[in-house]
């Protein structure tokens, strides 16, 4: 490994510090996800796994369970011993694409729910479809074309005690565009849910289903 300059060393130290915090979050997230899944596994088996197949069931399953894969890949990326740079790149890209796809499908579920709350009107369905496709086409374009190529430092090359991969190159700043797009998309969906919620509550609506739907929307938006 070539000698590093002082500026490069400082960047790597900062990166390692940030990575340590991210590692804690990844491991904690995987533990919470596993614990939460087992808490309601019996209910899920009865009402999801044993239910007839439809688009909502498919979206639910392909949104929830790949989360175990991408979270595990992120943990592996940071702790895998003796990895090559190509292995680091493969793990990083696979985790990123699975996360983005899961987010896209989760937002599709929210769009379908919003459309249903509005009575499945054709004009809103078309508008939501165009909005959804436009937002996520831009998001996938940013991740696929603008944010790479990535370079990595193998941490065991820095010190034998260290393991895993450290991202040191790539236009990662472009990834912020994806979060801005998601913020705008979720803001519009939340607004569309608040409008009928206000009308229902103003009319004295006491439907338990309506309250659960709007409560979940508010929780997902927080």
N, C-alpha and C positions, 0 to 999 in steps of 0.2 A: 504494500500500500504506500503510495507516495506521501511525502511529508506534507502536513497541513499547515496553512498559515494561521496566524492568530485570529483573524476574522472568521475563518472556517471553523476553528476550534470553538469559538464563542457561539457560533450558530448551532453547532452540534450539541453543545452543552445545553443551550436553550431548548433545542428540539427534544433532547432526552428528558429534560424536566417536564415539558408539556406531555410527552409520551407517557411518563409515569402516571400522571393524573388521568390521562385517557385510558390507560390500562386498568386503573382502579374502576373506572366507570364501566368498561367493557365486562370485566369479571363480575361486578355487582349487577349489571344489567342481565347477564346470563343467569345468575343465581335467582334474581327476582322473577325473571321470565319462567324459569323452571318451576319455582315454588308456586307462582300464580297459576300455571297450567294444571298442576296436580290438585290445586284447591277446587277447581271446577271441572275436573276431568270427567267425573261421573255424569254431570249434567250435560257436558258437551257430547259425550258418547250417546246419550239418550236422545238429545234434541238436534244434534248436528250430524254426527256420523251415521245414525240410523234413519235420518230423514231422507226423503226422495231427493234425487239429484236435480239441481236446478242451478241457474247462474249465480244466485246469491251464495249457495253452499260452496260452489267452486271458488268464488272470489274470497270467501271467508277462509277456506283451507289454504289456498295459495298465498294469502296475505299473512296468515298467522305463522304457519310452520316453517317457511323459509327464513323467518327471523332467527330461528335456532342456528341455521346454517351460516348466515352472514355474521352473526355475533360470534360464533365459534371460529369463523375464518379470521375475524379481527383479533381475537385472543391468540390464535395460532400465529398470526403475523408478527405479534409482538414477543412471542416466547419460543418460536421454533429454533432449535439449535442447528448450527452449521448450514444455514440456508444460502442458496446462491441468489444472485440479483434477479435472475429470471424467475425463480420461485417466489421471491418477494413481489415481483411485478404481477405474477399470476394470481397470488392470493389477494393482493390489493385490488386489482381490477375485478376479480370475481366477487369479492365482498361489496365493492362499490355498486356494481350492476345489480346484484341481488337486492341491496338496500333500496336503490332507486326504483326497481320494478315493484317491490313490496309497497313502497310509498304510493306509487302510481295506482296500484290496484286498490289500496285503502281509500284513496281519494275518489276512485270510481264508485266505490260503495257509498260514500257520502253524497256523491252527485245523484246516484239512483235514489237514495233516501230523500234527498231534497226534492227531486222530481215527483216522487210519490206523495210527499206532503202537499205539494201544489196541485194535486189531482191529476198528475200525468198529462198535463196539457202539452199539446204538440209543439207549440212555439217555444216553450221553456225547454222541452226535451232537446230540440234542435240547437238552441242557444247553449245549453250545458254541454252538449256533445262537441260543438265547435270550440267552446272555451276549454274543455278538457283536452281535446286533441292538440290545440294550439299551445297550451301551457306545457304539456308533457313532451311534445315534439321539440319544443325549445329546450326543455330540461335535459332530455337525452342528447340533444345536439351539443349542449355545453359540456356535458360530461364526456361524450365520445370524441369530440373534435377539438375543443378549445382548452381543456384542462391538462392534457398530457403534452409530451411524453414525460413519464416519471422516472426519476433516478433514485437509487437507494444506497445507503451505507449499511454494511453488515456489521451489526453491533459487536459481534465477537472479534471482529478485526480491530476494534477500538480497545477492547479489554476482554480477557477470557471470561470474566464474570458476567458480561452482558450477553444477551441472547436476542434474536429476532431482527427485524428490519426497521430502519429509520428512513423515512421519506426525506430526501434532501433536494429534490428538483421536480419541476413541473409547475404549470401555471395554475396552482391550486386556488389562487384568488378568484378565478373564473367560477369556481364552485359556489361562491357566494351568490351568483346570479340565480342558481337553482333555488336557494333558500328564499330569495326575494320573490321569485315566481310562485313558490309554495305559499308564501305569506299573502300575496295578492289573491291567489286562488282560494285559500281558506277564508280570507276576509269576505270575498263575494259569497261563498257558500254560507257563511255564518249570517250575513245580512239577509240572504234569501230565506233562511230558517227563522230569523227573528221577526220578519214581517208577518207570516201566518201565526207565529207564536203570540205576537201582540194581539192579533185579531181574535184568536181563541181565548186568551186570558181576559181580554176586554169584554168578551161576550159571556164571561163566567164559566168557561169550559172547565169541566172537572174530570175529563177522560184521563184515566191512569196511563193509557198508552201514549197519549199526546204528551203528558208530563214527562214520561220516561224518555221519549224521543228528544224533546227539547232540552231536557236536563243533560242527556248525553252529548248533544251538539255543543252546549255551553262548556261541558267538561273537556271535550276534545279541542275546543278553541282556546282554552285557557293556557 
